[in-house]
């Protein structure tokens, strides 16, 4: 399409410059070659704008100096438009300077003609303004296209983040609930025969765990239908006592410690609370399913600028030499900590008799009143 437009512009320039040289009163032999030189090279202005402008401008200036100017210098006007529309700033300035010099020489030598100078100055200014407008439209279109690409990239990244978040939530909810239910279900038949009272409590724990899992799954899936700026209804630090009590009902000696106690600190932001809850939930799930532990200690340490969450058990824990690379649970906990700007450390306890998970989550600085 661009090639056909360029060809049409060239034909119009040649017709406006060469035809007047062919019709009318007889002219000198050099008029036609100069008319051709001042119009035909316009066809190659996209590939060699400076050289084309120089040839067209010199031919037009010589023709005007020899008292045979074209009715309208279409070739130079097209070149000036191209300078304004497509060339870089240094090339544009050079093109304007050359055009102005050629226009002054053409109209002031050998006889000054102020009226024609005024008329052609308006034509040249119009050509340059038209080229500048074209450049502005092209720049705006490129900016809009770049904005669309950026928005599309942001949407894709948001979808991936949301998919990752949902995958982490579903993993945490299902693995914890299923892990506790499996442990309780395996112990249930033995308790039915030997300790019926505890068996009833075990089955009640299985039912409560299943109901809680269903509620959390509904929340996780329901967040897909909520507006993006709506806060997600997820469990936080207030739900940790219930979580620890459920693990205690599974047969572990589970204890939750909060320091300082008594509600002396302000609650953390919702995202930090959710991250802390999910990290504790996944840690307790690993303890119930894999550690073979008898006791587990969950501790929350509130500081001025951070919240430290630690889960320590007395089981065999997770060791890379035994289990290979960390699974989705540890990866998910680390991702949750990093999403809040925090860190996660996992490894055996200092005495080698257990395993500990420690997450340090930063808190925003308190507002100064």
C-alpha positions, 0 to 999 in steps of 0.5 A: 500500500505504501508503495502505491501511495508513493507512486501516486505522489510521484506521478502527481509531482511529475504531472504538476512540474513536467506538463507545464514545461511541455505545453504553452509557448516554446521554452528553452531546451533545458527547461524539461530536464530541470523539470524532470530532475525536480520531480521524478527523484521524489519516487526514491525519497524513502530510501535516500531522502537527503540525496533526493532533496538535494537533487530536487532542490538544486534543480528547482533553484536553478530553474527559478534562477534561469527564469523558468520556475514551475508553477508550484514546486511540488517536488521540494514541498513533498521532500519537506513534508517527508522531512517533517513526517519521518526524519530524525530531528537533526535531519529535519533541521538540515532539511529545513535549512536547505529548503529555506536557502534554496527558496531564498536564492530562487526568489531573490536572485536575479530579481527579488519577488516578495509576493511570490516569496510570501505565497511560497513561504505559506505553502512550505509552512503548510507542507511542514505542518502537515508532515509534523501532524503525520508524525504526531499521529504515528507517534500516538498510534505507536504509543497506543499500541505499546500501551495495549501490549503492556496492558495485555502483558499485565493481564497475562501476568495477573492471570498467572499470579492468580493461578499460582495463588489459587494453586497454593490455596488449594494445595494447602487446604486439601493437603492439610484436610486430607492429611488430618482426616487420613491420620484420624481415619486410620486411628478410628478403627483401633479406637472403636474397639479399645477406646469408644469415647475417643473414637467418637471424638476422632470421627467428630474431628474428621467431620469438622476437618472436612466441613472446614475444608469445604468452606475454605474451598468455596472461599478459594473458588468464590474469589474467582467471581469477585472483583479484583479489588475486593479483599479475599475472605481467607483465614488469618492469625485469628484462626490459628487456635482452631488449626492447632486444636485440630492437630491436637485432636489428631493425637499430637501434643500441639501448643500455640504460643504468642509473644507478646501475649494479651493482644499488646500488638496491632494485627498485621495486614491481611496478606501477612496474616494469610501468609502466616496462617498458610505457612503454619497450616502447611508445616503442621500438615507435613508434621502430621503426615511425614514427621512421625512426631509426638509434639509440635510447637507453633510460636508467633513473635510480634516485633515492631517491624516483623512477625516471626512464625516458627513451627518446631516438631520432635520428629524426623522432619524433612531432609533433602537426602531422604526426600530429594528436592523440596515438594510443592509444600515447602516451595509454596511456603517460600513463595508466600513468604517472599510475596510479603517481602519476607524469608523462610528457613527450614531445617533440623533443630539445633540439637538434631532431634526435630525439624523447624520451619521459620518465616520472618514476615515484615510489617509496615511501620506504624503511622506517626500521629 
